[in-house]
Structures are given as structure tokens and as C-alpha cells.
């Protein structure tokens, strides 16, 4: 569980609703027609904009914003150096057992391809194709959230216009104008609130999470293809260190 995402959402929701409650009451903002216009409009436009299978997949993609399962680059680097030492000492077949203990499915697949004797260039091609497919899925998830952030304020404005039109019908009753105006503005509130508290932050989180995962997978591709290509553990280490900032590069003794 990514505590940053959970805490951020809770703090955002908590402060906004605390301000609402202290300023007059929550029930005024819980207007069912307003929520129907904003949420219903966003769902409808997303269904029009994206294929249904992509919409169905968005839940699992968004769940990644709340996950912290991505291994650290330094952990993966240390593992690959260890694999290079095992391969140099005991041969590539010795990595079959190591692959079953790998903490990442992409790394497991890479090691299995290497153990099967697949050419290093072919391993790189296969893994890069899988990485490209992953990037496409992540981009679709972020795009859906960004579209939701664009549509929500627009439907908030539509709801406001609907409310204003309805309010104009009761101009002969001054006591009803204030309440009608409040209801009209509530729709704009929900549109802006959902866009800036839910949709955009989650889209940015997915973008950052995707960038982290892409960097780790590129590190895996470079490491495993280097091992399969016959590079020594020291050369593998030097190659993989280029993926880390200098502050994270730890000098350790490795087998030549």
C-alpha cells in the first residue's frame, strides 16, 4: 500500500469537508441531482471516448496508484549482479532456481529466457516489446483519468446552467432564489473538486509510477542481456550503475 496516495487523498477530503462543515453544514453540498450530472456525465463521456475493454481495465490500472510493490532499483541491481556471479561460476542453467525466487515477474521472465538459451538480442527484443505494451496500458489509464479531470468541471458548469435556468422560473419568489443559486453552484463545486482532488492527482501518480516501473524494467533488460552476452559481473555492474544517480552507487567487491 502506498501511504502517500492514501494520506494525500484523506487529507484533501478531510480538509475540504471540515471547511464545509464548519462553514454551514455538509447536507447543503450533498445534492443528488448535482452529483448525478457530474458523475453521470463523466462516465458517459468516458464510455464514448474509450473502448469498453479499456474502461473495464482502468480499475486495475488505477489500483497501481495505491500499490508500492515496485522493487527498488538498487535491490534489482544487486540481484542482477548476484545472477551474473552465479552464471559466471556455475553456468546459465544455475539461474533456473534463482528465477523462481525473483521478486518481479518481468525479471522472472527475463531469467527464464536466458536459461532457455535464447540469444541476448532476441531476449532484448522480446522484453522491449512487453515493456512497450506495458507503457501503452499505463498511458491509457492515465489518459482516462485526465479526460475525467477535463470533463468533470465542464459537467459542473452544465449543472450550474441547468440550476440557473430552473432558478429563473421562480424569480417571482425571492425566498427561493438564494437556495436555487446555492444548488446551481454546488454542481460546479463537485466538478472542480473531483477533477483536482481525485482525477488529476491519480493521473499524475500513475504517470510517476509508470516511469519508475519502466526504469526498473530497462535495468532488467540491460542486466539480463549482458549476462546472456557473456559479460563479467564487473562489467554488468558498471553498465547497470549508469541507471542510478551517483548518490545511490555503492562500490562493492564483485567477481571479475
C-alpha positions in Angstrom: 0.0 0.0 0.0 1.3 3.4 -1.0 0.7 5.5 2.2 1.5 8.7 0.3 -1.5 8.3 -2.0 -3.9 7.3 0.8 -2.8 10.0 3.2 -2.9 12.6 0.4 -6.5 11.7 -0.5 -7.6 11.6 3.1 -6.0 14.9 3.9 -7.5 16.6 0.9 -11.0 15.2 1.5 -10.8 15.8 5.2 -9.8 19.5 5.0 -12.4 20.3 2.3 -15.2 18.6 4.2 -14.0 20.1 7.5 -14.2 23.5 5.9 -17.7 22.7 4.6 -19.0 21.5 7.9 -17.5 24.5 9.8 -19.0 26.9 7.3 -22.6 25.8 7.4 -23.2 22.1 7.0 -22.5 19.1 4.8 -26.0 18.4 3.7 -26.1 21.5 1.5 -23.3 20.1 -0.6 -24.8 16.5 -0.8 -27.1 17.4 -3.7 -28.1 14.2 -5.5 -29.0 15.9 -8.9 -25.6 17.7 -8.9 -23.7 14.5 -8.3 -25.8 12.7 -10.9 -25.0 15.4 -13.5 -21.2 15.4 -12.8 -20.6 11.7 -12.2 -23.1 10.5 -14.8 -21.7 13.0 -17.4 -18.1 11.9 -16.8 -18.9 8.2 -17.0 -20.9 8.7 -20.2 -18.2 10.7 -21.9 -15.5 8.3 -20.9 -17.6 5.4 -22.4 -17.9 7.4 -25.6 -14.2 8.3 -25.7 -12.6 4.9 -24.9 -13.3 1.3 -25.9 -15.3 -0.6 -23.2 -12.4 -3.1 -22.5 -10.1 -0.2 -21.8 -12.7 1.3 -19.4 -13.0 -2.1 -17.6 -9.3 -2.3 -17.2 -8.9 1.1 -15.7 -9.8 -0.1 -12.2 -6.8 -2.5 -12.1 -4.6 0.3 -13.6 -5.7 2.9 -11.0 -5.1 0.4 -8.3 -1.4 0.8 -9.1 -1.6 4.3 -7.7 -2.3 2.7 -4.3 0.4 0.0 -4.6 4.0 0.1 -3.5 5.1 -3.3 -4.9 7.6 -1.9 -7.4 11.0 -3.1 -6.2 13.8 -0.6 -5.5 16.3 -0.1 -8.4 19.2 -0.8 -6.0 17.5 -4.1 -5.0 17.1 -5.2 -8.6 20.7 -4.1 -9.4 22.1 -6.2 -6.5 20.1 -9.2 -7.6 21.3 -9.0 -11.2 24.9 -8.7 -10.1 24.4 -11.8 -8.0 22.9 -13.6 -11.0 25.9 -12.6 -13.1 28.2 -14.1 -10.4 26.2 -17.3 -10.3 26.2 -17.6 -14.1 29.9 -17.0 -14.3 30.6 -19.5 -11.6 28.0 -22.3 -12.2 26.7 -21.6 -15.7 23.4 -20.2 -17.0 21.4 -23.2 -16.0 22.1 -22.4 -12.4 19.8 -19.4 -12.8 16.7 -21.6 -13.2 16.4 -22.0 -9.5 17.2 -18.3 -8.9 14.4 -17.2 -11.3 11.8 -18.9 -9.1 12.8 -16.6 -6.2 12.9 -13.4 -8.2 10.7 -10.6 -6.7 9.5 -9.4 -10.1 7.5 -11.2 -12.8 9.4 -9.3 -15.5 12.7 -10.4 -14.1 11.5 -14.0 -13.8 10.6 -14.0 -17.5 13.9 -12.5 -18.4 15.8 -15.1 -16.5 13.8 -18.0 -17.9 14.5 -16.8 -21.4 18.2 -16.7 -20.6 18.1 -20.1 -19.0 16.5 -21.5 -22.2 19.5 -20.3 -24.2 17.7 -17.6 -26.0 20.0 -15.2 -27.8 20.7 -12.0 -26.0 19.5 -9.8 -28.8 16.3 -11.8 -29.0 15.8 -11.6 -25.3 16.1 -7.8 -25.5 13.6 -7.6 -28.4 11.0 -9.7 -26.6 11.3 -7.8 -23.3 11.2 -4.4 -25.0 8.0 -5.4 -26.8 6.5 -6.3 -23.4 7.7 -3.1 -22.0 6.1 -1.2 -24.9 2.8 -2.9 -24.2 3.0 -2.1 -20.5 3.6 1.6 -21.4 0.6 1.6 -23.6 -1.6 0.2 -20.8 -0.4 2.7 -18.3 -0.8 5.6 -20.7 -4.4 4.5 -21.3 -5.2 4.5 -17.6 -3.6 7.9 -17.1 -5.4 9.3 -20.2 -8.8 8.1 -18.8 -8.2 10.0 -15.6 -7.0 13.1 -17.4 -10.1 13.0 -19.5 -12.2 12.7 -16.4 -10.4 15.7 -15.0 -11.3 17.7 -18.1 -15.0 16.6 -18.3 -15.8 16.9 -14.6 -15.6 20.8 -14.5 -17.5 21.0 -17.8 -20.4 19.0 -16.5 -20.2 21.0 -13.3 -20.8 24.1 -15.4 -23.6 22.4 -17.3 -25.3 21.6 -14.0 -24.9 25.2 -12.9 -26.6 26.4 -16.1 -29.4 23.9 -15.5 -29.8 25.2 -12.0 -29.8 28.8 -13.1 -32.4 28.1 -15.7 -34.6 26.5 -13.1 -34.0 29.3 -10.7 -35.2 31.9 -13.3 -38.6 30.2 -13.2 -39.1 31.2 -9.6 -37.9 34.9 -9.8 -41.3 35.9 -8.5 -40.5 34.2 -5.2 -37.4 35.9 -3.7 -37.2 33.4 -0.9 -36.4 30.6 -3.3 -33.7 32.4 -5.3 -30.9 32.0 -2.7 -31.5 28.3 -2.3 -31.7 27.8 -6.1 -28.4 29.7 -6.6 -26.7 27.5 -4.0 -27.8 24.3 -5.6 -26.7 25.6 -9.0 -23.2 26.4 -7.7 -22.9 23.0 -5.9 -22.6 21.3 -9.2 -19.6 23.4 -10.2 -18.1 22.6 -6.9 -18.3 18.9 -7.4 -16.9 19.2 -10.9 -13.9 21.2 -9.8 -13.4 19.1 -6.6 -13.4 15.7 -8.4 -11.1 17.0 -11.1 -8.5 18.5 -8.8 -8.7 16.2 -5.8 -9.2 12.8 -7.4 -8.7 12.6 -11.2 -5.6 14.8 -11.8 -3.6 13.6 -8.7 -4.3 9.9 -9.5 -3.3 10.5 -13.2 0.0 12.1 -12.0 0.6 9.3 -9.6 0.1 6.7 -12.4 2.5 8.7 -14.6 5.2 8.7 -11.9 4.6 5.0 -11.0 4.8 4.1 -14.7 8.1 5.9 -15.1 9.6 4.1 -12.1 8.5 0.7 -13.4 9.8 1.5 -16.9 13.2 2.4 -15.5 13.4 -0.8 -13.5 12.4 -2.9 -16.5 15.0 -1.2 -18.7 17.6 -2.0 -16.0 16.5 -5.7 -16.0 16.7 -5.8 -19.8 20.2 -4.4 -19.8 21.3 -6.7 -17.0 20.0 -10.0 -18.3 21.1 -9.4 -21.9 24.5 -8.5 -20.6 24.7 -11.8 -18.6 23.5 -13.8 -21.6 26.0 -12.0 -23.8 28.8 -13.2 -21.6 29.8 -10.0 -19.7 31.6 -10.4 -16.5 29.9 -9.4 -13.2 32.1 -6.3 -13.0 31.1 -5.2 -16.5 27.4 -5.9 -15.7 27.7 -3.8 -12.6 29.3 -0.9 -14.4 26.6 -1.0 -17.0 23.8 -1.0 -14.5 25.3 1.7 -12.4 24.5 4.1 -15.2 20.8 3.7 -14.4 21.4 5.1 -10.9 22.2 8.6 -9.7 25.8 8.8 -8.2 24.5 9.0 -4.7 23.0 5.5 -5.0 26.0 3.8 -6.4 27.6 1.7 -3.8 31.0 0.3 -4.5 31.1 -3.4 -3.6 33.5 -6.1 -4.5 32.2 -8.4 -7.3 33.7 -11.3 -9.0 35.7 -10.5 -12.1 
